Amino acid sequence: MKILICICTYKRNYELIESLKKFQSIFIPGNIEVKFLIIDNTINYDSKIVIKKFKKKFKFPLFHHNEKKRGIVYARNKCLKEIKKINCEYVIFFDDDCIIDKKWFINFHRLAQENKIEVITGPQIHSNQNADIFEKKYKKDLTYVNWAATNNVVIKKKILVKENIFFDTALNKFGMGEDQLFFLKLKKRGYKILWSKKIQVVEKSHKHRLNIQWTKQRSYRLGVIGYYIDKKIYGAFLGFFINYLKCFIYFLMSLFLIKITKSINFIYRSYGRLLGPFVFKKINFYKK
């Protein structure tokens, strides 16, 4: 089983190296062959020297490239282009600051043996409670879901090659949402996305995410891009209707939630969906 792990990075050399070091000590079943693909999204290729030095003591093959066009969408699309040149069966996306569970590969290997794998995802555990409200929760340990995030997902390479699908550049200015739309499109084309509680990663806490203002901004942004995603999946007319139906539902949910952060999340998502059709083209969170 040949696996390619893709990580996009931007000015997080320390976090990236710490994350890569963890793979050195994690048990990986003998029949799994692991390679890494790192995409540096800085204009000056900031991680070039750091990675070149680190590669000498890293036990896995590592491919390193630079995408000068700024934005996570362009970095991930660079991954999709480079993937086609590398011999692998499965492609995994992780964030540059994530730490994977010590049993991640064991659990993935078991799932791969027991299930027909097309796309597999799992939870991202947040050390920051504010960020945790954005993580989808499921009652079952194993269930099929509508979409996955690129912080913890496995996909068969042949699907990417066959579908020739890329992340939507219209969402680059938001810095989020492109992965949700990407996997919703794959699901619409008939591919199944399996979520497993045992396929876990841990996200490092960031100081700027520890306040309520960050929660408000992220929730509003999710509302605005939610309109665009619904339009892309359901069409302009039906998508417009679904957007405002969700706007109303989120507003009602915000009224009955006891936890203040969850209530704020839904009220600002509702507000984002309310304004989404009118401000999507005008605003640019990416500049902030």
Backbone as CSV, one residue per row, in Angstrom:
resi,resn,N_x,N_y,N_z,CA_x,CA_y,CA_z,C_x,C_y,C_z
1,MET,0.846,-1.190,0.000,0.000,0.000,0.000,0.889,1.252,0.000
2,LYS,0.794,2.034,-1.053,1.644,3.226,-1.176,0.837,4.488,-0.879
3,ILE,1.340,5.275,0.078,0.631,6.459,0.550,1.480,7.701,0.333
4,LEU,0.840,8.773,-0.131,1.502,10.070,-0.263,0.813,11.058,0.676
5,ILE,1.577,11.619,1.613,1.044,12.599,2.557,1.355,14.001,2.054
6,CYS,0.302,14.788,1.842,0.448,16.147,1.312,0.239,17.180,2.414
7,ILE,1.180,18.098,2.531,1.091,19.161,3.535,1.435,20.492,2.876
8,CYS,0.515,21.440,2.975,0.766,22.797,2.491,1.188,23.656,3.674
9,THR,2.166,24.530,3.463,2.679,25.322,4.581,2.936,26.768,4.171
10,TYR,2.793,27.641,5.159,3.060,29.071,4.939,3.623,29.677,6.226
11,LYS,4.926,29.937,6.202,5.616,30.594,7.318,5.386,29.901,8.668
12,ARG,5.410,28.579,8.646,5.303,27.806,9.880,6.398,26.748,9.904
13,ASN,7.622,27.156,9.664,8.722,26.193,9.571,8.886,25.360,10.836
14,TYR,8.786,26.008,11.988,8.961,25.282,13.255,7.849,24.250,13.429
15,GLU,6.608,24.683,13.256,5.470,23.774,13.417,5.539,22.632,12.416
16,LEU,5.943,22.948,11.178,6.052,21.934,10.136,7.073,20.861,10.508
17,ILE,8.247,21.281,10.939,9.293,20.327,11.311,8.867,19.478,12.504
18,GLU,8.234,20.117,13.494,7.759,19.379,14.665,6.717,18.338,14.265
19,SER,5.852,18.711,13.345,4.832,17.788,12.863,5.468,16.610,12.125
20,LEU,6.437,16.894,11.270,7.120,15.840,10.512,7.901,14.902,11.436
21,LYS,8.484,15.456,12.476,9.256,14.637,13.422,8.385,13.563,14.070
22,LYS,7.125,13.891,14.300,6.212,12.947,14.951,6.023,11.677,14.124
23,PHE,6.127,11.819,12.802,5.959,10.653,11.927,7.115,9.661,12.090
24,GLN,8.244,10.142,12.566,9.404,9.275,12.753,9.161,8.235,13.850
25,SER,8.328,8.600,14.829,8.137,7.728,15.988,6.809,6.983,15.986
26,ILE,5.958,7.264,15.013,4.655,6.599,14.947,4.787,5.249,14.248
27,PHE,4.128,4.236,14.791,4.182,2.907,14.184,3.390,2.891,12.883
28,ILE,4.046,2.405,11.830,3.407,2.277,10.523,3.532,0.816,10.080
29,PRO,2.419,0.131,9.840,2.470,-1.275,9.402,3.441,-1.478,8.241
30,GLY,4.106,-2.613,8.257,5.171,-2.878,7.299,4.777,-2.844,5.833
31,ASN,3.513,-3.119,5.539,3.101,-3.127,4.132,2.637,-1.753,3.645
32,ILE,2.846,-0.724,4.463,2.508,0.648,4.049,3.791,1.408,3.737
33,GLU,3.871,1.910,2.526,5.019,2.706,2.092,4.599,4.174,2.063
34,VAL,5.290,5.013,2.839,4.897,6.415,3.006,5.870,7.359,2.325
35,LYS,5.313,8.325,1.611,6.090,9.423,1.026,5.421,10.742,1.421
36,PHE,6.179,11.831,1.343,5.657,13.140,1.705,5.806,14.131,0.551
37,LEU,4.796,14.987,0.428,4.832,16.081,-0.531,4.547,17.374,0.234
38,ILE,5.529,18.277,0.284,5.390,19.548,0.983,5.314,20.675,-0.045
39,ILE,4.265,21.496,0.066,4.121,22.662,-0.810,4.281,23.917,0.031
40,ASP,5.353,24.668,-0.242,5.610,25.936,0.438,4.909,27.047,-0.344
41,ASN,4.058,27.807,0.353,3.259,28.840,-0.320,3.788,30.261,-0.092
42,THR,5.067,30.369,0.284,5.667,31.697,0.447,6.305,32.150,-0.866
43,ILE,6.344,33.444,-1.070,6.920,33.992,-2.306,8.415,33.689,-2.393
44,ASN,9.103,33.717,-1.247,10.556,33.539,-1.216,10.997,32.105,-0.903
45,TYR,10.026,31.161,-0.898,10.355,29.749,-0.645,11.074,29.620,0.706
46,ASP,10.436,30.119,1.745,11.052,30.247,3.069,11.523,28.933,3.690
47,SER,10.858,27.840,3.368,11.206,26.564,4.007,12.260,25.760,3.244
48,LYS,12.752,26.282,2.148,13.660,25.527,1.271,14.894,25.013,2.003
49,ILE,15.592,25.883,2.692,16.829,25.499,3.376,16.524,24.590,4.567
50,VAL,15.459,24.929,5.301,15.073,24.156,6.482,14.733,22.712,6.108
51,ILE,13.933,22.555,5.057,13.531,21.208,4.621,14.707,20.450,4.008
52,LYS,15.544,21.140,3.279,16.715,20.500,2.674,17.609,19.878,3.752
53,LYS,17.780,20.591,4.854,18.573,20.101,5.977,17.861,18.955,6.694
54,PHE,16.547,19.117,6.873,15.769,18.111,7.596,15.695,16.795,6.817
55,LYS,15.626,16.859,5.509,15.509,15.659,4.663,16.635,14.658,4.883
56,LYS,17.807,15.155,5.263,18.978,14.294,5.434,18.790,13.274,6.556
57,LYS,17.953,13.631,7.557,17.735,12.716,8.682,16.299,12.194,8.749
58,PHE,15.506,12.526,7.741,14.114,12.066,7.679,14.079,10.710,6.993
59,LYS,13.394,9.745,7.574,13.458,8.376,7.054,12.504,8.100,5.893
60,PHE,11.668,9.091,5.549,10.721,8.904,4.458,11.111,9.756,3.242
61,PRO,10.830,9.278,2.032,11.048,10.107,0.845,10.205,11.375,0.932
62,LEU,10.795,12.522,0.581,10.095,13.798,0.724,10.290,14.646,-0.524
63,PHE,9.176,15.036,-1.133,9.190,15.935,-2.296,8.816,17.335,-1.800
64,HIS,9.544,18.324,-2.269,9.351,19.690,-1.766,9.248,20.661,-2.938
65,HIS,8.144,21.423,-2.984,7.928,22.372,-4.080,7.418,23.709,-3.549
66,ASN,7.533,24.706,-4.401,7.095,26.058,-4.038,5.957,26.510,-4.954
67,GLU,4.902,27.060,-4.351,3.815,27.690,-5.097,3.794,29.169,-4.708
68,LYS,4.252,30.016,-5.607,4.394,31.431,-5.288,3.061,32.188,-5.284
69,LYS,2.081,31.678,-6.002,0.781,32.343,-6.024,0.109,32.117,-4.675
70,ARG,-0.099,33.200,-3.940,-0.516,33.102,-2.548,-1.963,32.650,-2.372
71,GLY,-2.117,31.796,-1.370,-3.442,31.315,-1.001,-3.482,29.803,-0.908
72,ILE,-4.226,29.289,0.074,-4.285,27.850,0.312,-4.861,27.084,-0.876
73,VAL,-5.770,27.712,-1.622,-6.358,27.030,-2.787,-5.287,26.745,-3.831
74,TYR,-4.427,27.736,-4.094,-3.368,27.548,-5.092,-2.335,26.526,-4.610
75,ALA,-2.065,26.518,-3.313,-1.116,25.539,-2.753,-1.666,24.122,-2.891
76,ARG,-2.942,23.952,-2.576,-3.547,22.611,-2.663,-3.697,22.167,-4.124
77,ASN,-3.978,23.092,-5.005,-4.050,22.740,-6.422,-2.680,22.349,-6.968
78,LYS,-1.629,22.962,-6.421,-0.266,22.562,-6.770,-0.029,21.114,-6.341
79,CYS,-0.556,20.753,-5.169,-0.482,19.366,-4.694,-1.117,18.422,-5.702
80,LEU,-2.322,18.773,-6.150,-3.063,17.911,-7.072,-2.312,17.709,-8.388
81,LYS,-1.578,18.718,-8.808,-0.782,18.593,-10.037,0.428,17.697,-9.819
82,GLU,1.100,17.874,-8.677,2.310,17.096,-8.391,1.992,15.642,-8.075
83,ILE,0.825,15.406,-7.491,0.394,14.044,-7.137,0.442,13.115,-8.343
84,LYS,0.058,13.626,-9.500,-0.015,12.817,-10.713,1.356,12.291,-11.151
85,LYS,2.432,12.938,-10.659,3.790,12.555,-11.046,4.411,11.538,-10.082
86,ILE,3.720,11.282,-8.957,4.289,10.447,-7.901,3.532,9.121,-7.808
87,ASN,4.268,8.048,-7.712,3.677,6.713,-7.628,3.074,6.478,-6.241
88,CYS,1.750,6.408,-6.163,1.072,6.145,-4.897,-0.338,5.631,-5.176
89,GLU,-0.931,5.033,-4.157,-2.292,4.506,-4.265,-3.293,5.415,-3.551
90,TYR,-2.850,5.930,-2.394,-3.705,6.819,-1.601,-3.013,8.159,-1.386
91,VAL,-3.823,9.211,-1.314,-3.324,10.565,-1.033,-3.949,11.035,0.272
92,ILE,-3.112,11.552,1.167,-3.591,12.055,2.456,-3.269,13.539,2.561
93,PHE,-4.234,14.328,3.025,-3.997,15.740,3.310,-3.999,15.955,4.821
94,PHE,-2.921,16.584,5.322,-2.835,17.027,6.703,-2.459,18.510,6.722
95,ASP,-2.726,19.188,7.854,-2.263,20.564,8.036,-0.813,20.553,8.491
96,ASP,-0.145,21.698,8.358,1.282,21.767,8.698,1.550,21.857,10.194
97,ASP,0.502,22.000,10.999,0.697,22.099,12.450,-0.008,20.969,13.198
98,CYS,-0.472,19.974,12.470,-1.247,18.909,13.125,-0.338,17.800,13.650
99,ILE,-0.819,17.136,14.681,-0.146,15.964,15.237,-1.125,14.793,15.106
100,ILE,-0.729,13.751,14.385,-1.655,12.644,14.181,-1.614,11.689,15.369
101,ASP,-2.725,11.038,15.592,-2.848,10.066,16.671,-1.842,8.934,16.452
102,LYS,-1.276,8.410,17.549,-0.239,7.385,17.446,-0.727,6.093,16.797
103,LYS,-2.060,5.890,16.794,-2.621,4.688,16.165,-3.280,4.997,14.813
104,TRP,-2.980,6.171,14.273,-3.637,6.606,13.035,-3.440,5.588,11.907
105,PHE,-2.208,5.198,11.656,-1.914,4.287,10.544,-2.449,2.883,10.799
106,ILE,-2.416,2.440,12.049,-2.964,1.126,12.390,-4.461,1.110,12.117
107,ASN,-5.154,2.154,12.567,-6.603,2.231,12.371,-6.974,2.403,10.897
108,PHE,-6.176,3.203,10.180,-6.434,3.370,8.752,-6.242,2.049,8.011
109,HIS,-5.178,1.336,8.351,-4.885,0.055,7.704,-6.029,-0.932,7.923
110,ARG,-6.575,-0.957,9.145,-7.691,-1.851,9.459,-8.930,-1.465,8.646
111,LEU,-9.201,-0.175,8.569,-10.349,0.295,7.788,-10.187,-0.052,6.309
112,ALA,-8.978,0.088,5.821,-8.704,-0.204,4.413,-8.928,-1.684,4.101
113,GLN,-8.668,-2.547,5.076,-8.860,-3.980,4.891,-10.340,-4.368,4.947
114,GLU,-11.110,-3.626,5.762,-12.496,-4.003,6.017,-13.515,-3.275,5.141
115,ASN,-13.100,-2.188,4.504,-14.049,-1.374,3.736,-13.514,-1.055,2.347
116,LYS,-14.453,-0.806,1.446,-14.081,-0.311,0.131,-13.833,1.184,0.266
117,ILE,-12.570,1.571,0.212,-12.199,2.958,0.480,-12.212,3.812,-0.783
118,GLU,-12.921,4.917,-0.708,-12.849,5.952,-1.739,-12.307,7.227,-1.094
119,VAL,-13.002,7.658,-0.035,-12.528,8.787,0.779,-12.763,8.441,2.247
120,ILE,-11.753,8.653,3.071,-11.877,8.437,4.522,-11.434,9.704,5.247
121,THR,-12.197,10.102,6.245,-11.849,11.260,7.057,-12.121,10.956,8.521
122,GLY,-11.743,11.879,9.384,-11.953,11.688,10.815,-11.867,13.015,11.541
123,PRO,-12.023,12.999,12.861,-12.070,14.245,13.627,-10.715,14.927,13.788
124,GLN,-10.776,16.239,13.864,-9.628,17.027,14.272,-9.905,17.501,15.696
125,ILE,-9.094,17.064,16.638,-9.282,17.421,18.040,-8.642,18.785,18.291
126,HIS,-9.413,19.704,18.837,-8.924,21.070,19.059,-8.557,21.290,20.520
127,SER,-7.381,21.864,20.734,-7.004,22.253,22.090,-7.680,23.567,22.466
128,ASN,-8.158,24.289,21.457,-8.880,25.541,21.669,-10.383,25.272,21.603
129,GLN,-11.103,25.526,22.687,-12.539,25.250,22.736,-13.330,26.102,21.759
130,ASN,-12.842,27.315,21.462,-13.528,28.169,20.493,-13.561,27.506,19.119
131,ALA,-12.446,26.887,18.732,-12.362,26.227,17.424,-13.157,24.930,17.407
132,ASP,-13.318,24.301,18.558,-13.993,23.013,18.644,-15.462,23.082,18.200
133,ILE,-16.085,24.238,18.291,-17.494,24.367,17.904,-17.687,24.203,16.395
134,PHE,-16.600,24.299,15.635,-16.695,24.169,14.177,-16.490,22.726,13.712
135,GLU,-16.123,21.851,14.637,-15.903,20.446,14.295,-17.219,19.689,14.330
136,LYS,-17.532,18.992,13.238,-18.769,18.207,13.190,-18.677,17.017,14.130
137,LYS,-19.759,16.756,14.853,-19.811,15.635,15.792,-20.784,14.580,15.256
138,TYR,-20.411,13.305,15.414,-21.259,12.209,14.976,-21.421,11.202,16.121
139,LYS,-22.591,10.631,16.226,-22.885,9.689,17.317,-22.207,8.341,17.098
140,LYS,-22.130,7.906,15.856,-21.534,6.609,15.549,-20.015,6.725,15.425
141,ASP,-19.334,5.612,15.655,-17.877,5.574,15.492,-17.487,5.521,14.024
142,LEU,-18.414,5.050,13.192,-18.158,4.909,11.763,-19.435,5.273,11.005
143,THR,-19.350,6.266,10.135,-20.553,6.689,9.418,-20.179,7.378,8.107
144,TYR,-21.097,7.373,7.153,-20.865,8.076,5.887,-21.325,9.517,6.027
145,VAL,-20.528,10.446,5.471,-20.790,11.875,5.625,-20.820,12.552,4.252
146,ASN,-21.204,13.824,4.253,-21.361,14.559,2.991,-20.064,15.158,2.459
147,TRP,-19.161,15.499,3.364,-17.907,16.124,2.919,-16.805,15.916,3.945
148,ALA,-15.597,16.269,3.566,-14.437,16.136,4.444,-13.609,17.409,4.383
149,ALA,-12.754,17.588,5.376,-11.836,18.728,5.394,-10.425,18.238,5.104
150,THR,-9.591,19.101,4.551,-8.235,18.685,4.180,-7.258,18.715,5.345
151,ASN,-7.774,18.826,6.569,-6.889,18.714,7.728,-6.683,17.261,8.150
152,ASN,-7.485,16.349,7.553,-7.399,14.933,7.936,-8.258,14.109,6.989
153,VAL,-7.723,13.788,5.833,-8.525,13.058,4.850,-7.645,12.188,3.956
154,VAL,-8.180,11.029,3.587,-7.522,10.096,2.665,-8.412,9.933,1.437
155,ILE,-7.795,9.957,0.263,-8.557,9.769,-0.966,-7.739,8.926,-1.946
156,LYS,-8.402,8.066,-2.679,-7.708,7.255,-3.673,-7.188,8.144,-4.808
157,LYS,-5.942,7.929,-5.175,-5.331,8.741,-6.223,-6.071,8.608,-7.548
158,LYS,-6.542,7.397,-7.853,-7.192,7.183,-9.149,-8.455,8.032,-9.298
159,ILE,-9.087,8.383,-8.177,-10.262,9.266,-8.224,-9.843,10.658,-8.668
160,LEU,-8.744,11.158,-8.092,-8.247,12.491,-8.443,-7.831,12.553,-9.908
161,VAL,-7.207,11.483,-10.377,-6.766,11.437,-11.780,-7.966,11.344,-12.724
162,LYS,-8.900,10.477,-12.392,-10.081,10.272,-13.240,-10.950,11.520,-13.330
163,GLU,-11.218,12.137,-12.187,-12.131,13.283,-12.150,-11.463,14.591,-12.558
164,ASN,-10.115,14.635,-12.443,-9.363,15.844,-12.790,-9.977,17.081,-12.121
165,ILE,-10.282,16.941,-10.848,-10.976,17.977,-10.089,-9.963,18.839,-9.313
166,PHE,-10.279,20.125,-9.158,-9.399,21.039,-8.436,-10.205,21.857,-7.433
167,PHE,-9.500,22.487,-6.493,-10.137,23.343,-5.507,-10.539,24.655,-6.176
168,ASP,-11.692,25.193,-5.794,-12.286,26.371,-6.425,-11.527,27.639,-6.028
169,THR,-10.917,28.306,-7.018,-10.109,29.492,-6.740,-10.944,30.702,-6.298
170,ALA,-12.249,30.652,-6.527,-13.116,31.755,-6.085,-13.151,31.846,-4.563
171,LEU,-12.800,30.746,-3.885,-12.826,30.716,-2.424,-11.461,31.019,-1.809
172,ASN,-10.465,31.287,-2.648,-9.121,31.555,-2.130,-9.097,32.769,-1.204
173,LYS,-9.873,33.789,-1.546,-9.860,35.030,-0.758,-10.439,34.836,0.645
174,PHE,-11.148,33.732,0.860,-11.714,33.444,2.182,-10.768,32.595,3.034
175,GLY,-9.862,31.866,2.383,-8.930,31.019,3.119,-9.587,29.799,3.731
176,MET,-10.764,29.439,3.246,-11.490,28.287,3.787,-12.661,27.950,2.869
177,GLY,-13.264,26.783,3.100,-14.462,26.402,2.352,-14.197,25.660,1.063
178,GLU,-12.981,25.786,0.526,-12.674,25.139,-0.753,-12.656,23.624,-0.621
179,ASP,-12.254,23.111,0.558,-12.233,21.661,0.749,-13.649,21.107,0.889
180,GLN,-14.529,21.842,1.556,-15.925,21.406,1.679,-16.573,21.283,0.302
181,LEU,-16.391,22.291,-0.533,-16.967,22.266,-1.873,-16.339,21.148,-2.719
182,PHE,-15.045,20.954,-2.592,-14.316,19.922,-3.330,-14.910,18.539,-3.074
183,PHE,-15.117,18.203,-1.801,-15.613,16.868,-1.454,-17.123,16.743,-1.661
184,LEU,-17.845,17.839,-1.557,-19.271,17.800,-1.902,-19.451,17.475,-3.389
185,LYS,-18.568,18.004,-4.216,-18.619,17.720,-5.656,-18.330,16.237,-5.914
186,LEU,-17.348,15.692,-5.187,-17.029,14.266,-5.355,-18.196,13.388,-4.916
187,LYS,-18.829,13.766,-3.814,-19.985,13.007,-3.342,-21.122,13.081,-4.372
188,LYS,-21.301,14.241,-4.964,-22.342,14.417,-5.969,-22.075,13.530,-7.192
189,ARG,-20.803,13.230,-7.427,-20.422,12.370,-8.551,-20.482,10.889,-8.185
190,GLY,-20.922,10.606,-6.963,-21.167,9.214,-6.586,-20.164,8.575,-5.650
191,TYR,-19.151,9.315,-5.221,-18.146,8.743,-4.326,-18.599,8.825,-2.869
192,LYS,-18.260,7.785,-2.097,-18.662,7.731,-0.693,-17.533,8.237,0.213
193,ILE,-17.926,9.001,1.233,-16.970,9.566,2.185,-17.241,8.942,3.550
194,LEU,-16.285,8.174,4.039,-16.432,7.466,5.304,-15.721,8.227,6.420
195,TRP,-16.447,8.489,7.515,-15.875,9.165,8.690,-15.654,8.136,9.783
196,SER,-14.447,8.144,10.361,-14.127,7.220,11.445,-13.616,7.992,12.653
197,LYS,-14.163,7.683,13.796,-13.754,8.325,15.048,-12.297,8.020,15.387
198,LYS,-11.780,6.912,14.868,-10.437,6.465,15.211,-9.336,7.051,14.322
199,ILE,-9.767,7.806,13.300,-8.780,8.457,12.428,-8.645,9.904,12.902
200,GLN,-7.857,10.115,13.942,-7.808,11.410,14.623,-6.500,12.171,14.388
201,VAL,-6.627,13.500,14.374,-5.454,14.376,14.432,-5.733,15.451,15.484
202,VAL,-4.677,16.032,16.007,-4.804,17.099,16.998,-4.268,18.392,16.406
203,GLU,-5.058,19.461,16.533,-4.642,20.768,16.030,-3.997,21.572,17.145
204,LYS,-2.866,22.184,16.829,-2.196,23.039,17.795,-3.004,24.320,18.011
205,SER,-3.005,24.795,19.256,-3.736,26.022,19.583,-2.972,27.248,19.100
206,HIS,-3.683,28.208,18.506,-3.084,29.465,18.053,-3.682,30.621,18.843
207,LYS,-2.842,31.525,19.302,-3.276,32.612,20.184,-4.387,33.465,19.584
208,HIS,-4.299,33.744,18.279,-5.291,34.631,17.663,-6.683,33.985,17.570
209,ARG,-6.758,32.694,17.862,-8.048,32.000,17.821,-8.676,31.825,19.206
210,LEU,-8.069,32.436,20.200,-8.528,32.238,21.568,-9.506,33.303,22.047
211,ASN,-9.998,34.128,21.136,-10.950,35.159,21.559,-12.252,35.060,20.768
212,ILE,-13.286,35.676,21.309,-14.624,35.581,20.732,-14.726,36.300,19.391
213,GLN,-13.857,37.300,19.175,-13.871,38.034,17.906,-13.511,37.122,16.744
214,TRP,-12.541,36.229,16.984,-12.150,35.279,15.941,-13.323,34.361,15.608
215,THR,-14.062,33.929,16.641,-15.231,33.063,16.441,-16.286,33.768,15.588
216,LYS,-16.527,35.042,15.868,-17.510,35.811,15.106,-17.107,35.929,13.638
217,GLN,-15.841,36.263,13.405,-15.362,36.450,12.034,-15.405,35.145,11.241
218,ARG,-14.985,34.063,11.876,-14.985,32.764,11.187,-16.413,32.314,10.878
219,SER,-17.325,32.496,11.826,-18.715,32.097,11.630,-19.371,32.903,10.520
220,TYR,-19.118,34.191,10.501,-19.658,35.053,9.441,-19.114,34.625,8.074
221,ARG,-17.820,34.350,8.044,-17.182,33.900,6.804,-17.793,32.585,6.319
222,LEU,-18.041,31.660,7.242,-18.669,30.379,6.893,-20.066,30.587,6.316
223,GLY,-20.785,31.577,6.853,-22.116,31.886,6.333,-22.068,32.394,4.907
224,VAL,-21.146,33.302,4.641,-21.020,33.889,3.299,-20.636,32.830,2.277
225,ILE,-19.620,32.017,2.607,-19.199,30.997,1.642,-20.220,29.863,1.547
226,GLY,-21.030,29.693,2.605,-22.091,28.689,2.554,-23.064,28.957,1.430
227,TYR,-23.370,30.246,1.212,-24.236,30.633,0.098,-23.620,30.186,-1.233
228,TYR,-22.320,30.463,-1.409,-21.635,30.140,-2.663,-21.598,28.627,-2.894
229,ILE,-21.312,27.872,-1.830,-21.240,26.415,-1.939,-22.598,25.832,-2.324
230,ASP,-23.670,26.310,-1.695,-25.013,25.814,-2.028,-25.368,26.120,-3.482
231,LYS,-24.962,27.294,-3.940,-25.229,27.676,-5.326,-24.489,26.744,-6.295
232,LYS,-23.257,26.394,-5.951,-22.460,25.529,-6.805,-22.987,24.090,-6.833
233,ILE,-23.496,23.628,-5.707,-23.965,22.245,-5.605,-25.391,22.085,-6.132
234,TYR,-26.262,23.024,-5.827,-27.682,22.879,-6.160,-28.152,23.745,-7.328
235,GLY,-27.289,24.607,-7.828,-27.699,25.508,-8.899,-28.115,26.859,-8.328
236,ALA,-28.162,27.874,-9.177,-28.405,29.246,-8.722,-29.751,29.412,-8.019
237,PHE,-30.827,28.913,-8.625,-32.165,29.134,-8.069,-32.382,28.349,-6.775
238,LEU,-32.179,27.009,-6.837,-32.388,26.173,-5.661,-31.373,26.516,-4.569
239,GLY,-30.149,26.810,-4.974,-29.110,27.174,-4.008,-29.462,28.436,-3.245
240,PHE,-30.072,29.400,-3.946,-30.506,30.654,-3.316,-31.564,30.364,-2.248
241,PHE,-32.511,29.487,-2.591,-33.578,29.116,-1.655,-33.019,28.372,-0.439
242,ILE,-32.131,27.408,-0.680,-31.539,26.623,0.408,-30.707,27.520,1.327
243,ASN,-30.003,28.473,0.731,-29.206,29.400,1.533,-30.055,30.134,2.563
244,TYR,-31.208,30.654,2.129,-32.035,31.422,3.055,-32.831,30.530,4.011
245,LEU,-33.067,29.292,3.608,-33.676,28.343,4.535,-32.702,28.062,5.685
246,LYS,-31.426,27.852,5.351,-30.403,27.621,6.369,-30.188,28.873,7.210
247,CYS,-30.282,30.028,6.593,-30.165,31.299,7.307,-31.199,31.371,8.426
248,PHE,-32.431,31.003,8.104,-33.524,31.025,9.080,-33.317,29.965,10.169
249,ILE,-32.896,28.769,9.761,-32.666,27.669,10.720,-31.549,28.031,11.695
250,TYR,-30.440,28.591,11.168,-29.327,28.971,12.034,-29.746,30.039,13.044
251,PHE,-30.578,30.977,12.592,-31.055,32.028,13.497,-31.876,31.416,14.644
252,LEU,-32.754,30.482,14.300,-33.562,29.826,15.334,-32.682,29.026,16.296
253,MET,-31.687,28.341,15.758,-30.790,27.542,16.599,-30.029,28.427,17.580
254,SER,-29.659,29.616,17.138,-28.899,30.522,18.002,-29.710,30.965,19.216
255,LEU,-31.024,30.943,19.100,-31.894,31.400,20.180,-32.039,30.368,21.299
256,PHE,-31.797,29.095,20.971,-32.073,28.037,21.941,-30.830,27.327,22.464
257,LEU,-29.651,27.826,22.090,-28.411,27.220,22.567,-27.943,27.895,23.850
258,ILE,-27.597,27.090,24.838,-27.170,27.626,26.134,-25.723,28.120,26.078
259,LYS,-24.851,27.351,25.431,-23.440,27.727,25.367,-23.275,28.953,24.482
260,ILE,-22.686,30.013,25.013,-22.603,31.301,24.336,-21.827,31.234,23.026
261,THR,-20.706,30.464,22.989,-19.911,30.390,21.764,-20.678,29.715,20.629
262,LYS,-21.469,28.699,20.965,-22.277,28.021,19.944,-23.383,28.937,19.435
263,SER,-23.987,29.692,20.334,-25.033,30.639,19.951,-24.473,31.707,19.025
264,ILE,-23.288,32.236,19.369,-22.628,33.246,18.536,-22.290,32.674,17.170
265,ASN,-21.816,31.425,17.159,-21.488,30.756,15.903,-22.681,30.767,14.959
266,PHE,-23.850,30.351,15.436,-25.019,30.239,14.562,-25.624,31.600,14.194
267,ILE,-25.568,32.568,15.092,-26.133,33.875,14.753,-25.279,34.559,13.687
268,TYR,-23.967,34.394,13.758,-23.093,35.008,12.751,-23.092,34.222,11.441
269,ARG,-23.306,32.924,11.520,-23.478,32.148,10.278,-24.763,32.575,9.575
270,SER,-25.800,32.773,10.362,-27.072,33.237,9.807,-26.905,34.595,9.132
271,TYR,-26.186,35.480,9.798,-25.932,36.824,9.269,-25.123,36.748,7.970
272,GLY,-24.114,35.841,7.939,-23.297,35.665,6.741,-24.109,35.159,5.563
273,ARG,-25.026,34.242,5.823,-25.892,33.722,4.753,-26.897,34.787,4.294
274,LEU,-27.339,35.622,5.227,-28.269,36.698,4.878,-27.630,37.643,3.870
275,LEU,-26.366,37.976,4.080,-25.675,38.940,3.215,-24.892,38.291,2.074
276,GLY,-24.701,36.976,2.166,-23.866,36.259,1.203,-24.088,36.606,-0.261
277,PRO,-25.326,36.541,-0.758,-25.565,36.809,-2.179,-25.178,38.229,-2.616
278,PHE,-25.103,39.146,-1.660,-24.845,40.555,-1.990,-23.392,40.972,-1.775
279,VAL,-22.673,40.235,-0.913,-21.312,40.671,-0.573,-20.220,39.698,-1.007
280,PHE,-20.595,38.517,-1.514,-19.592,37.490,-1.818,-18.479,38.019,-2.727
281,LYS,-18.841,38.717,-3.777,-17.838,39.199,-4.736,-17.073,40.413,-4.227
282,LYS,-17.659,41.132,-3.277,-17.065,42.395,-2.832,-16.027,42.220,-1.726
283,ILE,-16.268,41.291,-0.809,-15.385,41.173,0.348,-14.195,40.292,0.058
284,ASN,-13.140,40.513,0.838,-11.912,39.733,0.663,-11.231,39.569,2.012
285,PHE,-11.533,38.492,2.713,-10.928,38.221,4.014,-9.441,37.968,3.892
286,TYR,-9.019,37.530,2.725,-7.632,37.128,2.505,-6.662,38.279,2.752
287,LYS,-7.092,39.524,2.516,-6.221,40.679,2.666,-5.968,41.022,4.118
288,LYS,-6.790,40.495,5.039,-6.691,40.883,6.451,-5.576,40.157,7.174
